[in-house]
Amino acid sequence: MAQPLVKNQEILLKAGTNELEIITLFLRWLEPGTDRIIQTAYGINAAKVRELVAMPEEVTEVPDSPACVVGVFLLRGHTIPLVDLCAWFKYVPDKSAAALEKWVVIVTEINGKAFGFISHGVDKVYRVSWQQIQPPPALIAASSSLTGVCLVDGQIIQMVDFESITAAIDPTMAMKARDVANQSASAADHRDKLVVVADDSRVIQHQIKTTLEAAGYKVAVHADGQAAWEYLEALRTTGAVDDTVLAVISDIEMPRMDGHHLCMRIKNEKAYQYIPVLLFSSLISKSLFHKGQEVKADDQITKPELGQLVDRLRACVLAMEKRRADAR
């Protein structure tokens, strides 16, 4: 059910419930070739939102910045990039006086950095299950800035891929890989097992897979937590889990089943007790780190530090092998 929007709302969802809170925002834009105003609803995971603020009176332009970057503004002594979502989607916004009065800046924290996004109004907070969020249609999935769509109270809400937007406008937000080819010898003793990866971004899937394969690991990629869970369960029914799976690396935000819920289910199943789970996500902030601890994740790595992944994976595998040996 819809809940009233409160600035700086405390997010109280218990980890592992496979739920999230979506803040709905609107963009109002002119239909090309007509004067018709179109309003579309978008969503952002409330866990990414620091606060909502009024449109700043002073914005400083940044030379040679992307067209969607209006500039930067000051918020309590911090310089925040201001991104025009309407410009990002290549819409012409409704700038009537009545429309401008409703404009709100959504200040987010993504991968430890703050960004402001201009919306043309903010409506409600919905508590939904990740099962209600479906991947975007295949026709637009590869080229759009959407991670999923859901139907709430008869309204279609499109989930915006804010990570891809920030990576496109700020090179420091892009995935940071490193050459791991020379490390393959130390990882080769696990060539017979798979690292199961769950991530809904095709780009990140490819980057993780390439990095791990260069380090000597075999990789099985899945588009969300549900698909990864079904894969593990299929192996469990045949008794092949221990012989097949080395570790699981999972994003947190994914349609159908999120990473926290996937991790919790793995940790609650005795057959998977020696499979380490690493959460690799932009949502691993100081304030949200405890959620990963609640579901007993073996490690939590903040995107975009892909370069840390191989070392941290190796450490988790070695720790789990020691635990298995001690249990014998």
Buried (B, 14 or more C-beta within 10 A) or exposed (E): EEEEBEEEBEBEBEBBBBBBBBBBBBBBBBEEEEEEEEEBBBBBBBBBBBBBBEBBEEBEEBEEBBEBBBBBBEBEEEEBBBBBBBBBBEBEBBEEEEBEEBBBBBBBBBBEBBBBBBBBBBBBBBBBBBBBBBBBEEEEBEEBBBBBBBEBEEEEBBBBBBBBBBBBBBEEBBBEBBEBEEBBEEBEEBEEBBBBBBBBBEBBBEBBBBBBBBBBBBBBBBBBBBBBBEBBBEBBEEEEBBEBBBBBBBBBBBBBBBBBBBBBBBBEBEBBBBBBBBBBBBBBBEEBBEBBEBBBBBBBBBBBBBBBBBEBBBBBBEEBEEEEEEEE
